[in-house]
Amino acid sequence: MTGRNRRFSQEFKDEAVRRTWGPSADSAFISSLGIPTVLFGPSGEGAHADVEWVSIADTVACAKVLVSAAAALSRT
């Protein structure tokens, strides 16, 4: 992992909470090859269902992490 990627990963790691959940994503295939992956986003329920929602507070927190990561990357 390059220094730049390491710093980018750290931005997310500092705010990350490890969770397990039901829906699958392409990251399952990638991680099965031993490649580290990140699923990042707000919590919610009903993914791709008729009633789907995400937490506004989590969305704001995610936006802050993304802005922080972008700022850190722009300094490199």
N, C-alpha and C positions, 0 to 999 in steps of 0.2 A: 504494500500500500504506500503510495507516495505521501510526502509530507502534506501536500495540499488536500488529498483525500482523507488523510488522518484527521486533519483539522476540521474538515467538513463533517466527518463521522462524529467527532467529539461534540460538535454543536448539537447534534441530535441526541447523542448518548446522555448528555447532561440533563436533558428534559424527558428522556424516554422512560416509559413504563412497559415492562415485558408483559404481554397479554397473550392468551391463547383464545382463539375464536373459530367458529365453524366455517365461514366461507373460505374458499380456496382462492389463491392468486398465483400469478406466474412465478412469484418469489418461491413458492414451494418447489418448483422444478429447478430453479436456479440454485437454491440452497441445498437441494439433494445432490448437487455436484460439488458441494463443499465451498461454494462461493457465498460469502456473507451478504445478507440482504436486509433491507429495512422496510417495514410497512409503517407508514407514518400518516397520521390523520386524527381527526376528532373522534370521540366516542359517539355512539348512537345505536339505533336499532332499525331493523327492517330493511337491510341492504337489498336494493333492487326489488322491493315489494311494493304493494299499492300504498302502504303507509310507511314512509322512510323518513327518518329525522337524524340530525346530528346536534350535539350540544353546542350552543352558542358560545358558552364560556370556553369549551375545548377548541372551538374554531378560532377564537381570538388568541388563545395560548399557542396554537399551531402557527398562526400567522406571525406571532412574535418570534417564534423559533426560526421560521423561514427567513424573516427579515434579518435576524441576528446572523444566521448562517450566510446569507448573501453578503452582508456587511463584512464578515470575517473573510470570505472568499475574495472580496474586492480589494482587500488590503494585501493580498498575497501577490 
